[in-house]
Structure formats: C-alpha cells, structure tokens
C-alpha cells in the first residue's frame, strides 16, 4: 500500500516510517506504532478516564500521541501521520467528532487539534468503520471486494467496505445496523426506539434479558449466559436463541441492503465461537430468498483492528494530499 511518502532505493516502503494510531474507547485507548505495510511496531494501552470530561480526554489523546511520536523518533523511526478512531458520530471529511455518548464529545475538531499539536497530517475515523477497514484489507475479509463488518458488543454497529473503502454516509452516521427495527414494541433501546437490534441481540441486551427473566442480581454477563446455555440451562438457551434469531434478521436486512460477499463478525459476543456462528449461519440461510448468501466468518484481527484501521485511514489521507 502506497502512502505517497518516500521509499527506499529499491522501491520498497521506507521501514523507518511509521504511523501513530490510537483507538479511543470509553474506558481505555489502544495505541500503536504501525509500519506502512500494516506491521505493528509497538503497542501501548492508556486509560481514557472519560469521567474527567471531554476536554481532559482530548488532552490525554494528544499527550499520548505526542509521546508515541517521540518514542518512534527515539527508536530511529520517523512518524509520518496520526490516525485516530473514536466512537459516536464522526464527520471524517471535516475531521470532527460530532457526538460521542461514551466520551462526551460534542463537535470536537480532533483532526485540527492533533495536526496543530503534532505537526503532522492526521485522520479521524469512526471506531467500527476503521475496524471494518482493517478486517476488509488485512483480516477476515481481505479476499473480497464487498465486506460488511458487524461489531456485536455493548451495542451493535457495522461498516460497509467496498474495494477497501468504508462508506461514511451523508452525515457520518452510516452503519448503524444496531438501530434497525427487528422487534417492534420490544425492549427500549438507548436511542429511544423500542425493538432495535442492539436492544435485543447485543452482549448487554443478552445479559439484561437473562437477568430480568431469572430475577437475579447482580446482572449475569453475556459470557455466563452463553456458558449456561451450553450447559443446558433452558432459560439461558431461550435468551440465546432469541438473540441469534434477532441477529439473523438484522444480518438478512444488511445483506438485502448491501449484497456483500462476506459478513465479518467482531465484538465481545463472538467469543462464543461456534455456539454463536453455527446457529446464526443456519438462521441466516433460512432467511435468504433471491439474495446471495454471504460468507459468515469471525473477525481475524481481534483487539488490534481499531489501531490498524486508524493507521490505514492515516495512510489513505497521505495518499490524498
């Protein structure tokens, strides 16, 4: 992958050049130095401490990025760009974090702030879209042109990647598959609607549903629900099946809209492995009529996907300069 930056005399990418990449979450930040070929040189983790407020989080992001750039230089490397991934609604063209419930961002011009602080080009992207970008180019979807990456964790979101580019939408809000209505009149979603996919089939929804039906405290985790279902707990099996059926409805909607070759599943719920994927494949198969059935595969890059995707976004921005 070319970034428009200098190469070595033999035409290969200059191995001294790296991108600073940061994937910002509500509780922690995954950080890395990444070569232009996608090789990770160094990784770090830092707390986000979102409770301190958005201004403090911005300071932390910039301090960590600056520190990583200095580390790169100390190790004889040349940082050439910064890639940032954050949750929420992101205007990638303007480089603005429009809104993020997890971090409290409201119209934060992160790209401009980062460029001013580090003195190098910067790119800003949505955390799930950059994860999808990495999986489509470097991970489980790398053999296909049309990929839908779906992250199933506390919430559910997706990224539609065509020829290595993730669609952002007209307002930076593309990929909100978790807010497709699958169970009208169902559980209330955080967005205010009743019956959204993520209100039924996310990891948090699975945990909440089982705890409610079992009338138990503290809340049982989704991982524990999966384990109990596997062990024969009928209530856990009921909740798990409800989630799988809802996920199949959501993925069938996604396939009807996007007609992809591969759906890559990531996020915490996919740690259940075959217990999720096998019945989900069967349920999705049953929902296909004239639509081509997509390959359904687990994500390959794990926790590194966000950082790798942020790095790819930064390298893409260099190509466009």
C-alpha positions as CSV (number, residue, x, y, z in Angstrom):
1,X,0.0,0.0,0.0
2,X,1.5,3.3,-1.1
3,X,1.2,6.4,1.1
4,X,2.9,8.9,-1.2
5,X,5.8,9.0,1.2
6,X,9.4,8.3,0.3
7,X,10.5,4.8,-0.4
8,X,13.9,3.1,-0.1
9,X,16.3,3.0,-3.1
10,X,14.9,-0.4,-4.2
11,X,11.3,1.0,-4.3
12,X,10.1,-0.7,-1.2
13,X,8.3,1.3,1.5
14,X,10.8,3.0,3.9
15,X,10.8,0.8,7.0
16,X,11.8,3.7,9.2
17,X,8.4,5.4,8.6
18,X,5.5,4.7,11.0
19,X,2.1,5.9,11.7
20,X,0.9,6.8,15.2
21,X,-2.5,5.1,15.7
22,X,-4.9,5.5,18.6
23,X,-8.3,3.7,19.1
24,X,-10.2,5.6,21.8
25,X,-12.8,3.8,23.8
26,X,-14.9,4.8,26.8
27,X,-12.6,3.2,29.3
28,X,-9.3,2.7,27.5
29,X,-7.2,3.7,24.5
30,X,-5.4,1.1,22.4
31,X,-2.3,2.7,20.8
32,X,0.3,1.6,18.3
33,X,3.1,2.5,16.0
34,X,2.4,0.9,12.7
35,X,4.6,0.4,9.6
36,X,3.2,1.4,6.2
37,X,2.7,-2.3,5.4
38,X,0.5,-2.8,8.4
39,X,3.1,-4.3,10.7
40,X,2.7,-3.2,14.3
41,X,6.0,-2.0,15.8
42,X,4.8,-1.1,19.3
43,X,1.6,-1.2,21.3
44,X,0.5,0.7,24.4
45,X,-2.7,1.0,26.5
46,X,-3.8,4.0,28.4
47,X,-6.9,4.8,30.4
48,X,-9.4,7.2,28.8
49,X,-10.9,8.4,32.1
50,X,-13.9,9.8,30.4
51,X,-15.4,10.9,33.7
52,X,-12.9,13.8,33.7
53,X,-14.8,15.4,30.8
54,X,-14.2,15.8,27.1
55,X,-11.5,18.5,27.3
56,X,-9.4,16.3,29.6
57,X,-9.9,13.3,27.2
58,X,-8.7,15.4,24.3
59,X,-5.6,16.4,26.3
60,X,-4.9,12.8,27.1
61,X,-5.3,11.7,23.4
62,X,-2.9,14.4,22.3
63,X,-0.4,13.8,25.1
64,X,-0.3,10.0,24.3
65,X,0.0,10.7,20.5
66,X,2.9,13.1,21.1
67,X,4.6,10.6,23.4
68,X,4.3,7.8,20.9
69,X,5.7,10.1,18.2
70,X,8.7,10.9,20.5
71,X,9.1,7.2,21.2
72,X,9.3,6.5,17.5
73,X,12.0,9.1,17.0
74,X,14.0,7.8,19.9
75,X,14.0,4.4,18.3
76,X,15.2,5.8,15.0
77,X,11.8,5.8,13.3
78,X,10.0,8.6,11.5
79,X,6.4,9.2,12.4
80,X,4.6,10.5,9.2
81,X,0.9,10.7,10.2
82,X,-1.6,10.2,13.0
83,X,-4.7,8.1,12.8
84,X,-7.5,8.4,15.4
85,X,-10.5,6.3,15.9
86,X,-13.3,7.3,18.2
87,X,-16.9,6.1,18.9
88,X,-20.0,8.1,18.0
89,X,-21.0,10.2,15.0
90,X,-17.9,11.3,13.1
91,X,-17.5,13.8,10.2
92,X,-14.4,12.2,8.7
93,X,-14.2,14.8,5.9
94,X,-14.1,17.7,8.4
95,X,-12.1,15.7,11.0
96,X,-14.8,16.5,13.7
97,X,-16.1,14.2,16.4
98,X,-19.7,15.4,16.2
99,X,-21.1,13.4,19.1
100,X,-20.0,10.6,21.4
101,X,-22.0,9.4,24.3
102,X,-19.1,7.3,25.7
103,X,-16.6,10.2,25.8
104,X,-18.9,13.2,25.9
105,X,-17.6,14.8,22.7
106,X,-19.7,17.4,21.0
107,X,-18.3,19.0,17.8
108,X,-14.7,18.5,18.8
109,X,-12.3,19.3,15.9
110,X,-9.9,16.5,16.8
111,X,-8.0,16.4,13.5
112,X,-7.2,20.1,13.5
113,X,-6.1,19.9,17.2
114,X,-3.9,16.8,16.5
115,X,-2.3,18.4,13.5
116,X,-1.5,21.6,15.4
117,X,-0.1,19.7,18.3
118,X,2.0,17.0,16.5
119,X,2.9,19.0,13.3
120,X,2.0,16.1,11.0
121,X,-1.1,15.1,9.0
122,X,-3.9,13.4,10.9
123,X,-7.0,11.5,10.1
124,X,-10.1,10.9,12.2
125,X,-12.5,7.9,11.8
126,X,-15.3,6.0,13.5
127,X,-14.1,3.2,15.6
128,X,-16.3,0.5,14.0
129,X,-15.6,1.8,10.5
130,X,-11.9,1.7,10.9
131,X,-12.1,-1.8,12.4
132,X,-14.1,-2.8,9.4
133,X,-11.5,-1.2,7.1
134,X,-8.7,-3.3,8.8
135,X,-10.7,-6.5,8.6
136,X,-11.5,-5.9,4.9
137,X,-8.0,-5.1,3.9
138,X,-5.8,-7.1,6.3
139,X,-8.1,-9.5,8.1
140,X,-11.0,-12.0,7.5
141,X,-12.4,-10.1,4.5
142,X,-9.2,-9.4,2.7
143,X,-10.1,-11.8,-0.3
144,X,-13.3,-10.0,-1.1
145,X,-14.3,-6.6,-2.6
146,X,-17.6,-6.3,-0.7
147,X,-17.5,-6.8,3.0
148,X,-19.9,-6.0,5.9
149,X,-18.1,-5.8,9.3
150,X,-20.5,-6.1,12.2
151,X,-19.3,-5.5,15.8
152,X,-21.5,-7.1,18.5
153,X,-20.6,-5.8,21.9
154,X,-22.2,-3.4,24.3
155,X,-24.0,-2.1,21.2
156,X,-24.1,-3.2,17.6
157,X,-22.7,-1.3,14.7
158,X,-21.5,-2.1,11.2
159,X,-19.1,-0.9,8.4
160,X,-19.8,-1.5,4.7
161,X,-16.5,-1.7,3.0
162,X,-16.2,-1.7,-0.8
163,X,-12.8,-2.1,-2.5
164,X,-11.1,-1.2,0.7
165,X,-13.1,2.0,1.4
166,X,-15.7,2.2,4.2
167,X,-18.9,4.2,3.5
168,X,-19.5,7.1,5.9
169,X,-22.9,8.2,4.7
170,X,-24.1,11.8,4.1
171,X,-23.9,12.8,7.7
172,X,-21.2,10.5,9.1
173,X,-23.7,8.0,10.5
174,X,-23.6,5.1,8.1
175,X,-23.5,1.6,9.5
176,X,-25.9,1.9,12.5
177,X,-27.2,-1.6,11.9
178,X,-27.9,-1.9,15.6
179,X,-30.8,0.6,15.2
180,X,-32.6,-1.4,12.6
181,X,-36.0,-2.2,14.0
182,X,-36.3,-6.0,14.4
183,X,-38.8,-6.4,17.2
184,X,-41.5,-3.7,17.1
185,X,-42.7,-3.0,20.6
186,X,-39.7,-4.9,22.0
187,X,-37.2,-3.7,24.6
188,X,-36.5,0.0,24.8
189,X,-33.2,1.0,23.1
190,X,-30.9,3.7,24.3
191,X,-31.8,5.7,21.2
192,X,-35.4,5.9,22.4
193,X,-36.9,3.4,19.9
194,X,-38.4,0.1,21.0
195,X,-37.1,-3.1,19.5
196,X,-33.8,-2.1,17.9
197,X,-31.4,-4.9,17.0
198,X,-28.9,-3.9,19.7
199,X,-31.7,-3.8,22.4
200,X,-32.3,-7.5,21.7
201,X,-29.1,-9.0,20.5
202,X,-26.1,-7.1,21.8
203,X,-24.0,-8.5,24.6
204,X,-25.5,-6.1,27.1
205,X,-29.0,-7.0,25.9
206,X,-28.4,-10.7,26.4
207,X,-27.1,-10.1,29.9
208,X,-30.0,-7.8,30.7
209,X,-32.7,-10.1,29.3
210,X,-31.4,-13.2,31.2
211,X,-31.1,-11.3,34.5
212,X,-34.6,-9.9,34.1
213,X,-36.2,-13.3,33.4
214,X,-34.2,-15.1,36.1
215,X,-35.0,-12.3,38.5
216,X,-31.4,-12.4,39.7
217,X,-28.8,-9.9,41.0
218,X,-26.1,-8.9,40.2
219,X,-26.5,-9.0,36.4
220,X,-25.4,-12.1,34.7
221,X,-22.9,-11.4,31.9
222,X,-23.5,-12.4,28.3
223,X,-20.5,-14.8,28.5
224,X,-22.1,-16.5,31.5
225,X,-25.4,-16.7,29.7
226,X,-23.6,-18.4,26.8
227,X,-21.9,-20.9,29.2
228,X,-25.2,-21.7,31.0
229,X,-26.9,-22.2,27.6
230,X,-24.2,-24.6,26.6
231,X,-24.6,-26.5,29.9
232,X,-28.3,-27.0,29.3
233,X,-29.9,-24.1,31.2
234,X,-33.2,-23.8,29.5
235,X,-33.7,-20.1,30.3
236,X,-30.3,-19.2,29.0
237,X,-30.9,-21.3,25.9
238,X,-34.2,-19.3,25.3
239,X,-32.4,-15.9,25.7
240,X,-29.5,-17.1,23.5
241,X,-31.9,-18.3,20.8
242,X,-33.8,-15.0,20.9
243,X,-30.6,-13.1,20.3
244,X,-29.5,-15.4,17.5
245,X,-32.8,-15.1,15.7
246,X,-32.8,-11.3,16.0
247,X,-29.2,-11.1,14.8
248,X,-30.2,-13.2,11.8
249,X,-33.0,-10.8,11.0
250,X,-30.6,-7.9,11.2
251,X,-27.9,-9.5,9.1
252,X,-30.5,-10.5,6.5
253,X,-31.6,-6.8,6.3
254,X,-27.9,-5.9,5.9
255,X,-27.5,-8.4,3.1
256,X,-30.6,-7.1,1.4
257,X,-29.3,-3.6,1.5
258,X,-25.6,-4.2,0.7
259,X,-25.3,-7.5,-1.2
260,X,-21.9,-8.3,0.2
261,X,-19.7,-11.4,-0.3
262,X,-18.6,-11.7,3.3
263,X,-20.0,-10.6,6.7
264,X,-17.3,-10.4,9.3
265,X,-18.4,-10.6,12.9
266,X,-16.4,-9.0,15.7
267,X,-17.0,-7.8,19.2
268,X,-17.4,-9.5,22.6
269,X,-20.3,-11.7,21.8
270,X,-18.4,-13.5,19.1
271,X,-16.1,-15.0,21.7
272,X,-18.8,-17.7,22.0
273,X,-17.4,-19.0,18.7
274,X,-19.3,-21.9,17.1
275,X,-22.1,-21.5,19.7
276,X,-23.0,-18.3,18.0
277,X,-21.8,-18.8,14.5
278,X,-23.3,-22.2,13.8
279,X,-26.9,-21.4,14.6
280,X,-26.5,-17.9,13.2
281,X,-25.4,-19.3,9.8
282,X,-28.3,-21.7,9.8
283,X,-30.8,-18.9,10.7
284,X,-29.4,-16.5,8.1
285,X,-29.5,-19.3,5.5
286,X,-33.2,-19.8,6.2
287,X,-33.9,-16.1,5.6
288,X,-32.3,-16.0,2.2
289,X,-34.6,-16.0,-0.8
290,X,-33.3,-14.4,-4.0
291,X,-30.4,-12.8,-2.2
292,X,-26.9,-14.4,-2.4
293,X,-26.0,-15.9,0.9
294,X,-22.8,-14.3,2.3
295,X,-19.9,-16.0,3.9
296,X,-20.2,-15.5,7.7
297,X,-16.9,-15.5,9.4
298,X,-15.3,-14.3,12.7
299,X,-13.0,-11.3,12.7
300,X,-9.3,-12.2,12.5
301,X,-7.6,-9.1,14.0
302,X,-9.1,-9.0,17.4
303,X,-8.3,-6.0,19.6
304,X,-5.7,-4.7,17.1
305,X,-8.3,-4.0,14.4
306,X,-9.1,-0.4,15.6
307,X,-5.4,0.6,15.7
308,X,-4.7,-1.0,12.3
309,X,-7.7,0.7,10.8
310,X,-6.8,4.1,12.2
311,X,-3.3,3.6,10.7
312,X,-4.8,2.7,7.3
313,X,-7.0,5.8,7.4
314,X,-4.0,8.0,8.2
315,X,-2.0,6.4,5.3
316,X,-5.0,6.9,3.0
317,X,-5.0,10.6,3.9
318,X,-1.3,10.9,3.0
319,X,-2.1,9.4,-0.5
320,X,-4.8,12.1,-1.0
321,X,-2.5,15.0,-0.2
